[in-house]
Amino acid sequence: MVSLLTTHSFARSIFNFADQEYVFENNDPVEIFIIGEGDELAHSFVESAVTRARKHKQVFPDRKQLLIWTTEHGSEEDRQYLEERNLKPILIDEKQLPVLDLLNALSKIKNIHSLHFFGHHSAVYGAALQSGEQKLNFIDRHDPWQKKHPEYEQKWREVLRNLTESAYIYLHGCNTGFITAVKMSQQFNIPVFGSLSATAFQNLFEDGKWYHRHPGQFPDEGSWASVNRTSFDEKEVCWKGYCSRLKPEVYPYYGYWGDYDTGLPFYKAFCAYDKSYTKDVDRCYRAMIETIWTWPSTIKDSHLSYEGFVDSLKDFLCPLNTKDEFSYINENCMQMLTDIQEGRTPFLFGERMFHGNTTFCSLDGCEYDWQLEHVGDEDTPTYIFISEDYGNEPFAREFELYLKAYEQLFL
């Protein structure tokens, strides 16, 4: 059994599903879900990670899912929270989770197939594990475009040696796609998925659809689902954390880090490495397809058929909003993607499906400019992202890319 503990504690809670063997007792592929501190969001990050990990377990029963959760409420309260939900604590301690300690732990786990991060993220400063700690990347705070923390990069290299040939990274927090995801893909030579807007929690409603919980963005009548029969083969109970997911918003980010001009309402795939050989393209495409198979969507068996895959892909790409002035978005998006699927020329210049400029992106990165601004006190510089507007074209481009990936690997 691999011991993850060193002479100093590195983590708050490590757990997996109670119906799985202890994850370190064999050499099965491992999927790791890192959960940052929730603060005012209570257990929302945990629930979204648990929902996603459970979906991975359904689609890939030969893999093991390991969840690492930072300090939250206290060991006894957190242990009770996990055990009530049939989640099996492997280790709980009272320490915080410094980035280097996390990377030390990850470097001891073999056969890592995917790494997921659920938590707060700044486009410039990276992913936050806990308040007051360094961010989970290697971008230097004072010169984010040029310098790196060398000790972070060295530890990441040790982690990379444990990745499988088809491994990928998925960054579920806000604005992860502007810098962090692209740089990770370039530096690590693997697929990385990131967002280009704020990401917000969606929950399953009794009509079988997923809605953001913001006022006006879910139906006036009806109630939130109590069980999830939509995304899973077997009924999963919502209060146990199986009815939550993170999805980018339908407008550019605005908040503490400024008001952005551009963005996208879906997670963008980046394979920003040399793709001269077919095998390197194929592992990019394979990661893309897996992320749709494991997307907690309106389809429970998207991994079993091409039709299920496409339906889940549409749910992944298309925003859903019940506000009267935005209610057309989902229907128009679904129709545009259906036109592409059935060989008709899509109408790209109708009603907007994103309320801001859409960013032009490829597998190698996105096109934008930035403006230097300051937030909070004058010692905290940040960058406001701006771009030309590409309308609804990014939806069509990304949909076509995923269809191409599926066709190349499976048809």
C-alpha positions in Angstrom: 0.0 0.0 0.0 1.4 3.4 -0.9 1.7 5.8 2.1 0.8 9.3 1.1 1.8 10.7 4.5 5.2 12.3 5.0 6.6 13.8 8.2 4.1 16.6 7.8 0.4 16.3 7.0 -0.6 17.3 3.5 -4.4 17.0 3.3 -7.7 17.4 5.0 -9.8 14.6 3.6 -9.1 11.9 1.2 -12.0 9.6 0.3 -13.6 7.4 -2.4 -16.9 5.6 -2.8 -17.8 3.0 -0.2 -18.5 0.4 -2.9 -14.9 0.6 -4.2 -11.8 -1.2 -2.9 -9.1 0.9 -1.2 -7.7 2.8 -4.2 -4.0 2.2 -3.5 -4.1 -1.6 -3.2 -3.8 -2.3 -6.9 -2.6 -0.8 -10.2 -5.9 0.2 -11.7 -6.1 3.5 -13.5 -6.9 6.3 -11.0 -9.0 9.5 -11.6 -8.3 12.2 -9.0 -10.8 15.0 -8.1 -9.2 17.8 -6.1 -11.7 20.0 -4.2 -10.8 23.5 -3.1 -12.2 25.3 -0.1 -15.8 26.2 -0.6 -16.0 29.2 1.8 -19.4 30.8 1.4 -20.4 28.1 -1.1 -20.7 25.4 1.6 -20.5 21.9 0.1 -21.2 22.9 -3.5 -17.7 22.1 -4.8 -17.8 18.7 -3.1 -21.2 17.8 -4.5 -20.2 18.8 -8.1 -17.0 16.7 -7.7 -18.9 13.7 -6.3 -21.5 13.9 -9.1 -18.8 13.9 -11.7 -16.7 11.2 -10.1 -19.8 9.0 -9.8 -20.4 9.4 -13.5 -16.8 8.4 -14.2 -17.4 5.3 -12.0 -20.4 4.3 -14.1 -18.8 4.8 -17.5 -15.4 3.3 -16.5 -15.9 0.7 -13.8 -12.3 -0.5 -14.2 -11.0 2.8 -12.9 -10.8 4.0 -9.3 -11.9 7.5 -8.3 -10.1 9.3 -5.5 -11.3 12.6 -4.0 -9.0 15.0 -2.1 -10.9 17.7 -0.2 -9.2 20.7 1.5 -9.9 22.0 5.0 -13.6 22.9 5.5 -15.5 22.5 8.8 -13.4 20.3 11.0 -12.5 16.6 10.9 -15.4 15.2 12.8 -18.0 17.2 11.0 -16.4 16.4 7.6 -16.2 12.7 8.5 -19.9 12.7 9.4 -20.8 14.5 6.1 -18.9 11.9 4.1 -20.1 8.8 5.9 -23.7 9.9 5.8 -23.4 10.0 2.0 -21.8 6.5 1.6 -18.4 8.1 0.9 -15.5 6.3 2.5 -12.8 8.4 4.3 -9.3 7.1 3.7 -7.6 9.9 5.7 -8.9 12.9 7.6 -6.6 15.3 9.5 -6.8 18.9 10.8 -4.1 20.4 8.5 -4.4 22.6 5.5 -3.3 21.6 2.0 -0.3 23.5 0.7 0.2 23.1 -3.1 3.6 21.5 -2.7 2.3 18.9 -0.3 -0.6 18.1 -2.7 1.9 17.6 -5.5 4.1 15.4 -3.3 1.1 13.2 -2.6 0.1 13.1 -6.3 3.7 12.1 -7.2 3.2 8.9 -5.2 0.1 7.7 -7.1 0.6 5.6 -10.1 -1.5 5.3 -13.3 -3.3 8.6 -13.0 -5.7 8.8 -15.9 -7.3 12.2 -15.2 -6.9 15.1 -12.8 -9.8 17.3 -12.0 -9.9 20.6 -10.0 -13.1 22.0 -8.4 -12.6 25.3 -6.8 -12.1 29.1 -7.1 -9.8 30.3 -9.8 -8.4 33.6 -11.1 -7.5 33.8 -14.7 -4.2 35.5 -13.8 -3.3 34.0 -10.4 -4.5 30.4 -10.8 -6.5 27.9 -8.8 -7.0 28.5 -5.1 -6.9 25.4 -2.8 -7.3 27.3 0.5 -7.4 30.9 1.6 -3.9 32.3 2.1 -2.1 29.5 0.2 -0.3 29.6 -3.1 -2.2 28.9 -6.2 -2.3 25.5 -7.9 -0.2 26.4 -11.0 3.3 27.6 -11.7 2.6 31.1 -12.9 4.4 33.8 -10.9 2.1 36.2 -9.0 4.0 39.3 -10.0 4.8 38.5 -13.6 2.1 36.0 -14.7 3.0 36.0 -18.4 6.7 35.2 -18.1 8.0 33.6 -14.9 7.3 30.3 -13.1 7.8 28.9 -9.7 10.6 26.4 -10.4 9.7 24.2 -7.4 6.1 23.9 -8.6 7.3 22.9 -12.1 9.6 20.2 -10.7 6.9 18.7 -8.6 4.5 18.8 -11.6 7.1 16.9 -13.6 7.2 14.2 -10.9 3.4 13.9 -11.1 3.5 13.8 -14.9 5.6 10.7 -14.8 2.7 8.9 -13.2 0.1 9.8 -15.9 -1.2 7.2 -18.3 -0.6 7.7 -22.0 -4.2 9.0 -22.5 -4.3 11.2 -19.4 -5.9 14.7 -19.3 -6.5 17.5 -16.9 -10.0 19.2 -16.4 -10.1 22.6 -14.6 -13.8 23.2 -13.5 -13.4 26.6 -11.9 -13.9 30.1 -13.3 -11.8 31.5 -16.2 -9.4 28.5 -16.3 -9.1 28.6 -20.1 -7.6 32.0 -20.7 -4.1 31.1 -19.4 -3.8 28.2 -17.0 -5.3 25.4 -19.2 -3.4 26.5 -22.3 -0.1 26.8 -20.4 -0.6 23.4 -18.7 -1.3 21.8 -22.1 1.8 23.4 -23.6 4.1 22.5 -20.7 2.7 19.1 -19.9 2.0 17.9 -23.5 -1.5 16.6 -22.6 -5.1 17.7 -23.2 -6.4 20.2 -20.7 -10.0 21.5 -20.5 -10.8 25.0 -19.2 -13.5 27.7 -19.0 -13.7 31.2 -20.4 -16.3 32.7 -18.1 -17.5 32.3 -14.5 -18.6 28.8 -13.8 -21.7 28.4 -11.7 -23.5 25.4 -10.1 -26.4 23.8 -11.8 -28.7 21.4 -10.2 -31.1 18.8 -11.6 -34.8 19.9 -11.7 -37.7 17.6 -11.7 -38.2 18.1 -15.4 -34.9 16.3 -16.0 -33.0 19.4 -17.0 -30.1 21.2 -15.3 -30.5 24.8 -14.3 -28.4 27.4 -12.6 -29.8 28.2 -9.2 -29.8 32.0 -9.8 -33.2 33.6 -9.5 -35.0 33.7 -12.8 -32.8 30.9 -14.3 -34.9 28.0 -13.3 -38.7 27.3 -13.8 -41.2 29.2 -11.6 -43.2 26.1 -11.1 -42.0 22.7 -10.0 -39.1 21.8 -7.7 -35.6 20.6 -7.6 -35.1 16.8 -8.2 -34.8 14.6 -5.1 -33.2 11.7 -7.1 -31.1 11.6 -10.2 -32.5 9.0 -12.7 -31.4 11.2 -15.6 -27.6 10.9 -15.5 -27.0 7.5 -13.9 -27.9 3.9 -14.6 -29.1 3.5 -11.0 -31.1 6.0 -9.0 -28.8 8.4 -7.0 -30.2 10.5 -4.2 -29.7 14.3 -4.6 -29.1 15.1 -0.9 -26.1 12.8 -1.0 -24.5 15.0 -3.7 -25.4 13.4 -7.0 -27.4 16.2 -8.6 -24.8 19.1 -9.0 -22.5 20.1 -11.8 -20.4 23.2 -12.7 -21.1 24.9 -16.1 -19.8 28.2 -17.5 -22.2 31.1 -17.5 -24.0 32.6 -20.5 -22.2 35.9 -20.2 -18.5 37.0 -19.7 -17.1 37.0 -16.2 -17.7 40.0 -14.0 -16.8 40.1 -10.3 -13.8 40.7 -8.0 -11.3 40.3 -10.8 -13.0 42.8 -13.1 -15.6 42.9 -15.9 -14.4 40.9 -18.9 -15.5 41.7 -22.5 -15.3 38.2 -23.9 -15.8 34.5 -23.1 -17.6 31.2 -23.9 -20.4 29.4 -22.1 -18.8 25.9 -22.4 -15.6 24.3 -21.3 -13.0 24.5 -24.1 -10.7 21.7 -25.1 -7.0 22.5 -25.5 -4.3 20.2 -27.0 -1.6 22.9 -27.3 1.2 20.5 -28.1 2.8 19.0 -31.2 0.1 17.1 -33.1 2.2 16.0 -36.0 1.6 12.3 -35.4 -1.8 10.6 -35.5 -1.4 9.1 -32.1 -1.1 12.6 -30.6 -4.2 13.8 -32.3 -6.0 10.6 -31.2 -5.2 11.1 -27.5 -6.6 14.6 -27.8 -9.7 13.4 -29.4 -10.0 10.5 -26.9 -9.9 12.9 -24.0 -12.6 15.1 -25.6 -14.9 12.2 -26.1 -14.4 10.9 -22.5 -15.3 14.3 -21.1 -18.7 14.1 -22.9 -19.3 10.5 -21.9 -18.7 11.5 -18.2 -20.6 14.8 -18.4 -23.5 14.6 -15.9 -26.1 15.4 -18.5 -29.7 14.7 -19.6 -28.5 11.4 -21.1 -27.5 8.5 -18.8 -25.9 6.3 -21.4 -24.1 8.7 -23.7 -21.1 6.3 -23.8 -23.2 3.5 -25.4 -24.1 5.0 -28.7 -23.3 7.8 -31.2 -26.8 9.3 -30.7 -26.4 9.4 -27.0 -22.9 11.0 -27.3 -24.3 13.7 -29.6 -27.3 14.5 -27.3 -24.9 14.8 -24.3 -22.6 17.0 -26.4 -25.5 19.4 -27.2 -26.3 19.7 -23.5 -22.6 20.3 -22.8 -22.4 23.2 -25.4 -25.8 24.8 -25.2 -26.7 27.3 -22.4 -30.1 26.9 -20.7 -31.8 29.9 -19.2 -35.5 30.4 -18.4 -35.5 34.2 -18.2 -38.0 35.5 -20.7 -35.5 37.6 -22.6 -33.0 34.6 -22.8 -35.5 31.7 -23.1 -34.8 31.2 -26.8 -31.1 30.4 -26.3 -31.3 26.7 -25.7 -33.8 26.0 -28.4 -31.8 28.0 -31.0 -28.5 26.4 -30.0 -30.0 22.9 -30.2 -31.4 23.6 -33.6 -28.2 25.0 -35.0 -26.2 22.0 -33.8 -28.9 19.6 -35.2 -28.6 21.4 -38.6 -24.9 20.7 -38.5 -25.4 17.1 -37.5 -27.9 16.5 -40.3 -25.7 18.2 -43.0 -27.7 21.4 -43.3 -26.0 24.8 -43.4 -26.4 26.3 -39.9 -27.7 29.8 -39.5 -24.9 31.5 -37.4 -26.2 35.1 -37.5 -29.5 34.8 -35.6 -30.2 35.6 -31.9 -27.0 35.6 -29.8 -26.4 32.5 -27.6 -23.8 34.3 -25.4 -24.4 37.7 -23.9 -21.0 39.3 -24.7 -18.3 38.9 -27.3 -17.5 35.2 -28.0 -13.8 34.3 -28.0 -12.2 32.6 -31.1 -10.4 29.5 -29.9 -8.6 26.5 -31.4 -7.0 23.5 -29.8 -3.9 25.6 -29.4 -5.4 28.5 -27.5 -7.6 31.6 -27.8 -7.3 35.0 -29.5 -7.8 37.9 -27.2 -6.1 41.1 -25.9 -5.9 42.3 -22.3 -5.9 45.5 -20.4 -4.0 45.9 -17.1 -6.2 47.0 -14.2 -6.0 46.9 -10.4 -8.5 45.2 -8.0 -8.9 45.6 -4.3 -5.8 47.5 -3.3 -3.3 48.9 -5.8 -0.9 46.0 -5.1 -3.1 43.5 -6.9 -2.8 43.9 -10.7 -5.0 41.9 -13.0 -5.9 41.7 -16.6 -9.3 42.4 -18.3 -9.7 40.1 -21.3 -11.2 41.6 -24.5 -11.7 40.3 -28.1 -13.5 40.7 -31.3 -16.9 39.1 -31.4 -17.4 35.9 -33.3 -21.1 35.5 -32.6 -22.4 31.9 -32.6 -19.5 30.5 -34.7 -17.6 29.1 -31.7 -20.5 26.8 -30.9 -20.5 25.4 -34.4 -16.7 25.0 -34.5 -16.6 23.1 -31.2 -19.5 20.9 -32.1 -17.9 20.0 -35.5 -14.6 19.3 -33.7 -16.2 16.8 -31.3 -18.0 15.1 -34.2 -14.8 14.8 -36.1 -13.1 13.3 -33.0 -15.8 10.7 -32.7 -15.8 9.9 -36.4 -12.0 9.5 -36.5 -11.9 7.1 -33.5 -15.1 5.1 -33.7 -16.8 5.4 -37.1 
